Amino acid sequence: MVSLRKIGAIVIGSVLIAIGINFFLVPLGVLDGGIIGISLIINYLFHIKIGLVMIVCSLPIFTLAWFYNRDMLYYSISGLLCSSYLIDLLEPYQYYFTYYLEWTAFTRAVLGGFIIGTGMGIMLRFESSTGGTDLLAHFMTKLIPLNVGIVILLIDLLIISVGDYLLPDETLFLSFMTITAGGLATSLCTLNHTPAFSKNK
């Protein structure tokens, strides 16, 4: 049975993720972590649409989810398709937002990360995700006693470390602040929340 609350969480979370990426990160050339970070790297290098790359990169994780938790898989596919669509839909407006608010690069990087992390946290709170490393992190919390937001933060650090050679020093710092703010926001949204599929194991 379709949960209206879960659908609402997917839509709201996807909107926040699309806003954070297009209006805050891309104009700065900043990376996020996880599948989004990988997609941003490919976008910066080859100008391939971010949402499309997210779908392709999420396929291996969806395969894992197929064997372990198909209920969450279905909602994660919905979350991925919704967020990918909205990210690419807002792409033409990436630079308009910066004309109206004169924030510093540091402020935009932190706010962008926090907005994206909030979007992911809302989805995870309702047993959904964008199908990326946040879904992988959800599975990893079954093996290690850490909050899902902390696990996502660790994965994100790994991703921007790999992308370090592509970025100037100041951009790497901004990327670090982005994933730190995102991890904090996701942790706050999932605080004291135990995944439903973990309860059933």
Long-range contacts (C-beta under 8 A, 24 or more apart in sequence): 3-126, 5-126, 6-75, 6-126, 6-127, 6-128, 7-78, 9-122, 9-123, 9-125, 9-126, 9-128, 10-75, 10-78, 10-79, 10-82, 10-123, 10-126, 10-128, 11-82, 12-119, 12-122, 13-79, 13-83, 13-118, 13-119, 13-120, 13-121, 13-122, 13-123, 13-128, 13-130, 14-79, 14-82, 14-83, 14-85, 14-86, 14-119, 14-123, 14-130, 15-86, 15-119, 16-115, 16-116, 16-118, 16-119, 16-122, 17-83, 17-86, 17-87, 17-115, 17-116, 17-119, 17-120, 17-130, 18-83, 18-86, 18-87, 18-89, 18-90, 19-90, 19-115, 20-111, 20-112, 20-113, 20-114, 20-115, 20-116, 20-119, 21-50, 21-87, 21-112, 21-116, 22-87, 22-90, 22-91, 22-93, 22-94, 22-97, 23-90, 23-93, 23-94, 23-97, 23-98, 23-112, 24-97, 24-108, 24-109, 24-111, 24-112, 24-113, 24-115, 25-109, 25-112, 25-113, 25-116, 25-178, 26-50, 26-94, 27-94, 27-95, 27-97, 27-98, 27-108, 28-105, 28-108, 28-109, 28-112, 28-171, 28-174, 29-167, 29-171, 30-109, 30-112, 30-171, 30-174, 30-175, 30-178, 31-159, 31-160, 31-163, 31-167, 31-171, 31-175, 31-178, 32-112, 32-113, 32-116, 32-156, 32-175, 32-178, 32-179, 32-182, 33-133, 33-152, 33-153, 33-155, 33-156, 33-157, 33-158, 33-159, 33-160, 33-179, 33-182, 34-132, 34-133, 34-134, 34-152, 34-155, 34-156, 34-159, 35-61, 35-130, 35-131, 35-132, 35-133, 36-116, 36-130, 36-132, 37-156, 37-159, 37-160, 37-163, 37-175, 37-179, 38-159, 41-163, 41-166, 44-166, 45-166, 49-88, 49-91, 50-84, 50-87, 50-88, 50-91, 51-83, 51-84, 51-85, 51-86, 51-87, 51-88, 52-84, 52-88, 54-80, 54-83, 54-84, 54-87, 54-130, 54-131, 54-132, 55-80, 55-81, 55-84, 57-132, 58-130, 58-131, 58-132, 58-135, 61-131, 61-132, 61-133, 61-135, 61-136, 62-131, 64-136, 64-139, 65-131, 65-135, 65-139, 68-139, 69-139, 69-197, 71-127, 71-197, 72-127, 72-128, 72-129, 72-135, 72-138, 72-195, 72-197, 75-126, 75-127, 75-128, 75-129, 76-128, 76-129, 76-130, 76-131, 76-135, 77-131, 78-128, 79-123, 79-128, 79-129, 79-130, 79-131, 80-129, 80-130, 80-131, 80-132, 83-119, 83-130, 84-130, 105-170, 105-174, 106-174, 106-177, 109-174, 109-175, 109-177, 109-178, 109-181, 110-177, 110-178, 110-181, 111-181, 112-178, 112-181, 113-177, 113-178, 113-179, 113-180, 113-181, 113-182, 113-185, 114-181, 114-182, 114-184, 114-185, 115-185, 116-178, 116-182, 116-185, 117-149, 117-181, 117-182, 117-183, 117-184, 117-185, 117-186, 117-189, 118-185, 118-186, 118-189, 120-152, 120-182, 120-185, 120-186, 120-189, 121-149, 121-185, 121-186, 121-187, 121-188, 121-189, 121-190, 122-189, 124-148, 124-186, 124-189, 124-190, 124-193, 124-195, 125-189, 125-190, 125-193, 127-195, 127-196, 127-197, 133-159, 134-186, 138-195, 141-195, 141-198, 142-198, 142-201, 147-187, 147-190, 147-191, 148-186, 148-187, 148-190, 148-195, 149-183, 149-184, 149-185, 149-186, 149-187, 149-188, 149-189, 149-190, 150-183, 150-187, 152-182, 152-183, 152-186, 153-179, 153-180, 153-182, 153-183, 153-186, 153-187, 156-182, 156-183
